[in-house]
Amino acid sequence: MTAAEEQQQQQQQDTATKGQSLQSLYLQVRDKPCKVADIRIEPVGPDTVGPNGETLPPRPLRLKEEILDRELERVYQAETLKEVHEALETSVEVLRQLEVFDDITALIDAQPMNEPDVCTVQLMLQEVGRYRFGGGTYTQVWCAFSA
């Protein structure tokens, strides 16, 4: 085995060990009290170039804020890290079913650091393009029976 292959194998083992250690850490703290202090929503999208060549920030979300608030309410009601995780998974799945987002990324963060029972959720949402074309075919079959 060459040195490069050994190094690659060692990196894979290190990655697997980190994943196992993160999972064991999560299993240790998942039932401890945890309330969501804030949910930060960031629109994400392709870079847009302005008239002077500068990169513009992503456009604000077109989806009504009330819809997001309604779907994320269950996350605020969670009382443990496990409940926050499950509520966030459910909310993200419901938002995916609306089919208005190309990508949804959710992150639970231990912020603020001075409060161990509080976390912050960050949602990065990329909406589908304004113009979307869908095509299909409609066929109707007529059956006639005679007696």
C-alpha positions as CSV (number, residue, x, y, z in Angstrom):
1,M,0.0,0.0,0.0
2,T,1.4,3.4,-1.0
3,A,1.7,6.3,1.4
4,A,-1.2,8.2,-0.3
5,E,-3.5,5.2,0.0
6,E,-2.6,4.8,3.7
7,Q,-3.2,8.5,4.3
8,Q,-6.6,8.3,2.5
9,Q,-7.5,5.2,4.6
10,Q,-6.5,7.1,7.8
11,Q,-8.7,10.1,6.8
12,Q,-11.7,7.8,6.2
13,Q,-11.2,6.2,9.6
14,D,-10.9,9.6,11.2
15,T,-14.1,10.8,9.5
16,A,-16.0,7.6,10.6
17,T,-14.7,8.1,14.2
18,K,-15.8,11.7,14.2
19,G,-19.3,10.7,13.0
20,Q,-19.5,8.1,15.7
21,S,-18.4,10.5,18.4
22,L,-20.9,13.1,17.2
23,Q,-23.7,10.5,17.3
24,S,-22.7,9.3,20.7
25,L,-22.6,12.9,22.0
26,Y,-26.1,13.5,20.5
27,L,-27.4,10.4,22.2
28,Q,-26.1,11.7,25.5
29,V,-27.7,15.1,25.3
30,R,-30.9,14.5,23.3
31,D,-33.2,14.2,26.3
32,K,-31.9,17.3,28.1
33,P,-34.1,20.4,28.2
34,C,-33.6,22.6,25.2
35,K,-35.8,25.5,24.0
36,V,-35.5,27.3,20.7
37,A,-34.8,31.0,21.3
38,D,-34.8,32.1,17.6
39,I,-35.2,30.8,14.1
40,R,-33.2,32.6,11.5
41,I,-34.3,32.3,8.0
42,E,-31.9,33.1,5.2
43,P,-32.8,33.2,1.6
44,V,-30.2,31.5,-0.6
45,G,-30.0,31.6,-4.3
46,P,-27.7,31.9,-7.2
47,D,-25.5,35.0,-7.3
48,T,-27.1,37.8,-9.2
49,V,-24.9,40.4,-10.9
50,G,-26.0,44.0,-10.7
51,P,-25.8,46.6,-13.5
52,N,-22.3,47.7,-12.3
53,G,-21.0,44.2,-12.1
54,E,-21.3,43.9,-8.3
55,T,-22.8,40.7,-6.7
56,L,-26.2,41.3,-5.3
57,P,-27.6,39.4,-2.2
58,P,-30.3,36.8,-2.8
59,R,-33.8,38.2,-3.2
60,P,-36.2,38.0,-0.3
61,L,-38.5,35.0,-0.1
62,R,-41.7,35.2,-2.1
63,L,-43.5,32.7,0.2
64,K,-45.7,34.5,2.8
65,E,-44.1,34.8,6.2
66,E,-47.3,33.5,7.9
67,I,-46.9,30.1,6.1
68,L,-43.4,29.8,7.4
69,D,-44.4,30.9,10.9
70,R,-47.2,28.3,11.0
71,E,-45.0,25.5,9.9
72,L,-42.2,26.4,12.3
73,E,-44.5,26.9,15.4
74,R,-44.0,23.2,16.4
75,V,-40.2,23.8,16.6
76,Y,-40.8,26.6,19.2
77,Q,-43.0,24.3,21.2
78,A,-40.3,21.5,21.5
79,E,-38.8,21.1,25.0
80,T,-35.8,18.8,24.4
81,L,-33.1,18.5,21.8
82,K,-34.7,15.4,20.5
83,E,-38.1,17.1,20.2
84,V,-36.5,20.1,18.5
85,H,-34.8,17.8,16.0
86,E,-38.0,15.8,15.3
87,A,-40.1,19.0,15.0
88,L,-37.6,20.5,12.6
89,E,-37.6,17.4,10.5
90,T,-41.4,17.5,10.3
91,S,-41.4,21.2,9.4
92,V,-38.8,20.8,6.7
93,E,-40.7,17.9,5.2
94,V,-44.0,19.9,5.1
95,L,-42.1,22.9,3.5
96,R,-40.6,20.5,0.9
97,Q,-44.1,19.2,0.1
98,L,-45.2,22.8,-0.8
99,E,-42.7,22.4,-3.8
100,V,-41.7,26.1,-3.6
101,F,-38.1,25.4,-2.5
102,D,-35.3,23.8,-4.5
103,D,-33.2,23.3,-1.4
104,I,-33.8,23.5,2.4
105,T,-30.9,23.3,4.9
106,A,-31.6,23.3,8.6
107,L,-29.0,23.8,11.4
108,I,-29.5,23.6,15.1
109,D,-26.9,25.8,16.8
110,A,-26.0,26.1,20.5
111,Q,-26.5,29.8,20.7
112,P,-26.4,31.9,22.9
113,M,-23.4,30.1,24.5
114,N,-24.2,31.5,28.0
115,E,-27.5,29.6,28.2
116,P,-27.0,25.8,28.0
117,D,-30.7,25.1,27.7
118,V,-31.3,27.3,24.6
119,C,-30.6,26.8,21.0
120,T,-31.0,28.7,17.7
121,V,-32.2,27.2,14.5
122,Q,-31.0,28.5,11.1
123,L,-32.9,27.7,7.9
124,M,-31.4,28.3,4.5
125,L,-34.1,28.3,1.9
126,Q,-33.6,28.4,-1.9
127,E,-36.8,29.0,-3.7
128,V,-37.5,27.6,-7.1
129,G,-37.1,29.9,-10.1
130,R,-39.9,32.4,-10.9
131,Y,-40.5,30.7,-14.3
132,R,-41.0,27.0,-14.2
133,F,-42.3,25.0,-17.1
134,G,-44.3,21.8,-16.6
135,G,-45.7,19.8,-19.4
136,G,-48.0,16.8,-19.5
137,T,-50.5,15.0,-21.6
138,Y,-54.1,14.5,-20.8
139,T,-55.8,11.6,-22.4
140,Q,-59.4,10.5,-22.0
141,V,-60.5,7.0,-22.8
142,W,-64.0,6.3,-23.9
143,C,-65.5,2.9,-23.5
144,A,-68.8,2.0,-25.0
145,F,-70.6,-1.2,-24.0
146,S,-73.5,-2.5,-25.9
147,A,-76.0,-5.0,-24.7
